[in-house]
Amino acid sequence: MNYFVKGNPDLCIGCRTCMIGCVVAHEGAKIFQMKPGEYVFNPKLDIVKTATITIPVQCKHCENPACMNACPVGAIEVIDNAVVVSQNKCIGCKTCMIACPYGAIDMVVSSDGSKQLDGNSRMVANKCDLCTGIEGGPACVRVCPTASLKLVTEEAVETSVSNKRMAAAISLTQVKE
Amino acid sequence: MSMGIPEIENAKLLFIFGYNGADSHPIVARRIIKAKQKGAKLIVVDPRITESARIADMHLQLKGGSNMALVQAIGNVIINEGLADQKFIEDHTNGYEEYKEFVKKYTPEYAEPICHVPAEQIREAARAYAKAETSMILYGMGVCQFAQAVDVVKGLASLALLTGNFGGPNMGIGPVRGQNNVQGACDMGALPNCYSGYQSVTDDAVREKFEKAWGVKLSNKVGIPLTHVPHRVLEEKDEKKKIHAYYIFGEDPAQSDPDLNEIRETLDKLDFVIMQDIFMNKTGLHADVILPSTAWGEHDGIYSACDRGFARIRKAIEPKGDVKTDWEIISLISTAMGYPMHYNNTQEIWDEMRSLTPSFHGATYEKLEALGSIQWPCRDESMEDKGTPYLFTGGKFSHPDGRGKFFATEWRPPCEVESPEYPYSLSTVREVGHYSVRTMTGNCRALANLEDEPGWIQMSPEDCDKLNVKEGELIRVFSRRGSLMTRVLPTERVKPGATYMTYQWWVGACNELTTPYLDPVSNTPESKYCAINLEKINDQAWAEQCIKDSYESIRKNMGIDTAKKEV
């Protein structure tokens, strides 16, 4: 099963530390060393606020990902329980962005500074990769000051389902016919 | 604060009044969330749906500027429904009968049309507040930045007196103060009326003590409040009373004070302005001399949290370039002006201050090292005196007779209200990420990447439809005092007719619009209310260019980047 990061709107205060944590995790220290305007700032999650909800929205890492199925060049694959875009293969066709039912993909200037044939900066698909290959796991989960974000793994789901079944079984014994 | 910040987590009910923790102090907001997780009831009084309001059990979405009416209506319900703590009132307070008589008129039905909060909701909030085992009030600038501010603070304290919510843990009343170390500035006597530890400048014994310690004659008159400076510069006829020079440090009045037009005129009219800060700011543009000082990570000292807690701050890195710490600069200036002043380190300054301040006397560096933090009063140097987590233990108050005093007065509307010409209200607020006047955070790239000039105006979707404006569009905002352009942010979290802007932006500086009216006691300006109008801009491309040019020109005037480019 693919993993995903789940937010709890009862705990989120909308501080956007997760967004900065995300960029720093993916871009590294270079964003603090390069000149402003010469580095890209592309958080892979976005805080959404309505009258009653505040929570970051990011990729659900679907089991049957619409983005992956739609990609014409095979730039999206499942790596280590995460749906990941290979930005070097991406041709910027935006099909995945349209296909994603969660709005979890946007198009950004590639952070490696590479250029297209016409000399413009390359535009590529940008989405959560669960910090694949980054030590310590998803940065958003690590930096959240209210612990409102959790990485949901297969094991966590199994425990949760098993606990709920246990509770359901106990509640059944309390129902008298 | 009468309590300590950690106690927030253990209150049974939090009554949050005009305080938006998530944007002002995320770390305090975390305590509010923990309290809720531990089962505390949350009542939030705020004209906007703040993050705390969103998760509250009850949100009283009052109309801005109606605080006093709501507070007294709650007092009215508590008395009328027999929920007052009669024993606490008899044993520990004065003025209850007068209070009771005064708030008689403030029934929930009387308050409803003023506050735009249903009478029944006021009743429910009053019952919950009075019945909870321990109720804690947290308030912020939504109380203090009105021309009727001190009255509301006393009104809120009266609710705590009425219900016996003083003198024990996890209760009381807490102003969650706006700025970093503003508590410390007040504690150290950076106020016109007191020395360190709130010792009055008009008290002869106190003055003589300081005169003896410092070997100089000191004035026995209260000084001039910060917000009276423009008047004393622009309108004072008596040359002797007029202010001629202004030494400003760690403050940017040309950004943070109301009615910026008047502030700029004041700064330009002064004979001499010194600005002492870590980066260039708007005030610096009007200064004759700029003294560069160290930033928070570059110096040692003591910091006071809003719950009276002293803590050490330590230098993390050596300062770079031609800068000095604030205390070194002050010592050099004082010496140059004929009063030799020399310290080797901050501990010497702290020890001198302690020796002259009985209520802080016990908070030694050694003890701070051992305990991490000490909340004043801490009078004794021995290790037994660990400070005071909460005030008024056992219901003993600071008045000479040891009793708490009730307070009630008539509600007054804000000084400038909506009119046909200016049909919207504007309140200045905070946003998480950018702190105060952005002297620090505007220079932090990741934060600037999230939000940058010219900033936003929060408006209801209804008002956006009415003006035919969309998210991100530039809009003209104007008041009787000034005008600016900013971006439209439609949000369901505000009511129609009310708008909100954060005050740190250089281009979209909302203090161009605000009023200079003050609370008569605290002299704090009414930053939370003024009347404005809004105008759609048809030529968006032109407007975008204006913003860009305006930002570039401010940066150029401040010498940012341009110096490097010209080399």
Boltz contact constraints between the chains, C-beta under 6 A:
constraints:
  - contact:
      token1: [A, 10]
      token2: [B, 55]
      max_distance: 6.0
  - contact:
      token1: [A, 11]
      token2: [B, 33]
      max_distance: 6.0
  - contact:
      token1: [A, 13]
      token2: [B, 22]
      max_distance: 6.0
  - contact:
      token1: [A, 13]
      token2: [B, 26]
      max_distance: 6.0
  - contact:
      token1: [A, 13]
      token2: [B, 29]
      max_distance: 6.0
  - contact:
      token1: [A, 13]
      token2: [B, 51]
      max_distance: 6.0
  - contact:
      token1: [A, 14]
      token2: [B, 51]
      max_distance: 6.0
  - contact:
      token1: [A, 15]
      token2: [B, 26]
      max_distance: 6.0
  - contact:
      token1: [A, 15]
      token2: [B, 432]
      max_distance: 6.0
  - contact:
      token1: [A, 16]
      token2: [B, 450]
      max_distance: 6.0
  - contact:
      token1: [A, 20]
      token2: [B, 446]
      max_distance: 6.0
  - contact:
      token1: [A, 36]
      token2: [B, 445]
      max_distance: 6.0
  - contact:
      token1: [A, 41]
      token2: [B, 449]
      max_distance: 6.0
  - contact:
      token1: [A, 51]
      token2: [B, 49]
      max_distance: 6.0
  - contact:
      token1: [A, 51]
      token2: [B, 492]
      max_distance: 6.0
  - contact:
      token1: [A, 51]
      token2: [B, 493]
      max_distance: 6.0
  - contact:
      token1: [A, 145]
      token2: [B, 26]
      max_distance: 6.0
  - contact:
      token1: [A, 145]
      token2: [B, 30]
      max_distance: 6.0
  - contact:
      token1: [A, 146]
      token2: [B, 30]
      max_distance: 6.0
  - contact:
      token1: [A, 146]
      token2: [B, 33]
      max_distance: 6.0
